[in-house]
């Protein structure tokens, strides 16, 4: 029920806006869910259980909706989906580098030792990355600790990989699908997501960039990363149309049998569209 003009009126919970059910199957705990939260749903609510000869009412719940300044638009979500390719793209480069080591019959430690002076002299890696490749404590090195920048530098400077069609640091033509072209595509992708200030991609931009990157990853990994790519492409991102601040609550919600609005936990800095109100024991 919702208070309108000082009177409580029934809410239709059969539609998509409001939904009422028992909480986790517990018949003593009732839950009211409000989908697609917006400022118009602010107000006072309560749950009522009608019995044959009487009715039980919960305490009143006041719902506040803060400004939706943190809501994320479609263009931002496109960028986030594209950005989340980072780990998959890194794995594609790692697979490519590991394949080269295997084909050359060289182990990682021997390969890195042979190029240590060269990698330091070209000054393409920062001190932190040099420490990852050549730990001062002599610990073992694994390619799984390498980031995109390290893997790109190793592939470009310590393997027999040929130059891309348009040379390094330039976008390859769409028709160029050699190994070096795909390595460069991932390098340019990493630079874009790392240094982009706009952090938005229109639907057309996203589709173009996604196709270019995902096919490069697929070719380099020889299909091994197709599953995570498909999962990310179809992943559902949620938006929370409320601010990061705590939701204000009525101070008289002190009854031990009454739960109040729980604090939302932000996940991957995304925000969900659904605000769930849990009203306790009636």
N, C-alpha and C positions, 0 to 999 in steps of 0.2 A: 504494500500500500504506500501511497505517496500523499503528503500533505499539500493540498491545493486550496488556497483561500481559507486557511485555518481548518479545513476538513480533510480527513483521510479518505482517499478514493482508491479503489482497486486498480492495480496495474495488470495489463494483459501480458502474462508471462508465456504465452504460447507462440509469440513471434520471435524475431531475431534480436530485437533491442533488449528485452528483458528475459531472463531465464531464472527459474526458481527450482531448486532441488534440495535433497538432503545431502549433507556434506560427507563424502566418502561412504555413503550408505548408512550413516548413523541417523536413525529416525529422530533423535533428539536435537540434532544440529541442522539448521536450515541455511541455505546459501542463496543469495540473490546476486546474479551476475548482470552487469550492465555493459553491453558491447558498444563499440564506437563511441567512446566517451566524448562529450562535448559540454560546453558551458550550460546548455539548456537543461542538463540533468541535475544541476545543483538543487539541493532541497533537503527535506526531511523525509525519511523513509522508516517503515517498520514492517515486520512480518506478523501476520495474523493466522492462527490455526483455529478453524471452526470445528467445534465438536457438536454432537447431537443436541446437547442442552446448554452449551456454553461456548466461549471462545477464549483462546489464550493469545495475548499480545506481547510482542517483544518490546524492549525499550526503543525509543526513537534513535535513529541514526541520522546525523547530519552529514551530508556529502558536500565537499568543497572540490571544485575543479580549478586548479591553478592554470595560469597562462600556458599555452602549448608552444612556448618559445623553443622547446627542445624537440619538437616534432621533426621528423626527417622526411623530406620529400622524395619523389620518385628518382630524380636525378642524383640525389645524394646516395640513395640505395643502390643505384646502378654503379656508382663509383665504389661503394663498399664491397659489392659483389666482385667487381673487377679486382679490387685491392686484395681480396682474400685468396686470389690465385697465387699470392706470393710464395707460400710454402710448396704448392704444387709445382710452380715454375722452378723453384730452387731444386726440388727433387729431380726434375727433368735434367737440369744441368749436372747434378750429382751423378745420375745414371750415365750420362754421356761421358763424364770424366772417368768414372769407374770402368766403363766399357773400354775407353782408350788404354787405361792401365792394364787391363786384362789382355787386350790384343797385343800390347807391346811387351807383355811378359815381365812387367816391372811392378814392384810393390810400392805403396804410397811413400814410405819413408825414404826409400832409395831415390824415387823420382824427385821428391822435394829437396833432398840433399843435393842433387845434381843441379838444381836451379836456384839454390839459395842466394848466391851472390847476384845472379841476374835479377831475381825478383826484388831484391833490396835496391839494386842500382837503378831500376826503371822507376822507382818511387810511385808505384801504382797502388800500394797498400799502406795503410796507416800503421803506426806502432802496435795497436791492439790486434790488427789482423796478422801482422808479422809474428806476434806472440802466439797466436792460434796455430800458425803453421810451424813455428819453431819455438816450442815452449822452453822457457829458460830453466824450468825444473826437470827437463828431459822426459816429461810424461809422453805417453803414446798419443799419436794424432789420428783423428778419424775424420773422414769426409763429411760425416753427419753434423759436425760442428761448423762447417763452412757455410757462409752466407752467399747470396747471389753474387755479390761483388768479388769475393775470393774465388769462387768457382769460375766466374767469367774471366778473371785475370789469369787463372791457371790454364783454362782452355785456350785463351788467346796467346799466351806467352810461353807455355811449356808443352804444347802439343803440336802435332803436324797439321792441325786444322787449317784449311785455306781461308783466305779473306772473304768476307761477304761480297755480294755483287756490287754494292755501293760503298765498300770499305767499312771499317769499324766506325762506330758512333754515328752511323747514318741509317735511316730507315730503309730496309730492303724493299725492292719492288714486290708486289703481291705474287708475281709469277716465279720469283726466286725462292726456292725451297730447299737449298742446300743446307747442310748442317750448320755452317757458319752463319748463314742468314737467320736461322732459327735461334741460334745462340744470341745473336745481336738483337733479335726481337724481344727476347726475355730481358736482356740488358736495358733496352729502352723502356720496357714496361716497368722495370724496377725503378728507373730514374723518374718516370712519370709519377708513380704513386708515392715516391719518397719526397719529391720536391713540388708536387702540384699544390697550389694555394686555393684553387677554385673548388676542388674535391666534388665536382659534379660531372655527370655524363648524361647527355640526352639519350633517349632510347636508340636513336640511329647511331650515335657515337659508340654507345655500349656494344651494340650488335656487331659493328665493324671491328672494334678493338677486341671483343671477346673471340670472334671467329679467328682473327689473325693470331692471337696469343694461344688459344686452345689448340688450334691445328699445329702450331709450332711445338707445343708441349707434347702433343700426341705423336708427332713424327720423331722427336728426339728420344722419347721414352719407348717408342715402338709399341704404343698402345697400352703400356703398363699403367698409365695414369688416367685412363679413360673413365674409370669408375668414379674416382674423387672429383674429376671435372664435371661429370654428369650430376653428381650429388650437389656440388656447389651451384651449378647452373639452375637446379630446381629447388635449392634451399629456400625456405620461407623466412624472410626477415620480418620482424615485427617492430612496430613503432609504438612508443608510449606517448600519448598525447597529454602528458602531464609533466610538470617541471621536476627537477631533481630534488627540490625541497621536500620536506615532510608534508604530508597532507594534514591540514588542520583537523582537529577532532574535538567533539564536545567533551568537556571536562567531567560530566556526570557519568561517563562510561566507565564506571569503576566496579560494576557488578562482576563477580568472579565467573559467572556463567555466560557473560557477554563478551564476545571477541569484537575487536574494532578493526578498522581498516588496517591491514598489514602494510609495512613499509616495502616498497618495491625495490628489488635488487636489480641494478642495471647490469645487463649482460651484453659483452662486446660493444658497450657504449651505444647500443641500439635501444629503441623504446617501443613498447607494444601499444597497440590501439585499444586494448581491452583493459578496463578497470574492474577488478573483481571485488565486490563488497561481501564480506562474510559476516552475517548476523548470527549470534550464538543461540544458546538455548532459549526457547520462547517460554 
